[in-house]
């Protein structure tokens, strides 16, 4: 099984930066894509960014140019560097890890951006 543990969330002022981390543990050898989603109350879960084991990346238009996803395969860890944060980025951020037959989810970490 796969467990995902997120860290790095918190409170930051608009224009500031945060770096989220997500470490995968358990049976991790079949993981291909890892990524991040976010959700605010009353809205659908929103895709943020993803990265394959080979390093290919994809971003939501709302974060492109401000957020950077990266991955350390040796550490089984995915990161989300968030710069130029806006109040609209406030959400619970969820880490994901995908195998061929299912996707695993982390518990979520709160990111709050104050104006």
Secondary structure, DSSP 8 states (H G I E B T S, - for coil): -EEEEEE--EEEETT--EEEEEEEEES-TT---EEEEEE-TTS--EEEEEE-TT--EEE-TTTTTTEEEEEEGGGTEEEEEE-S--GGG-EEEEEEEE-SS-EEE---EEEEEE-
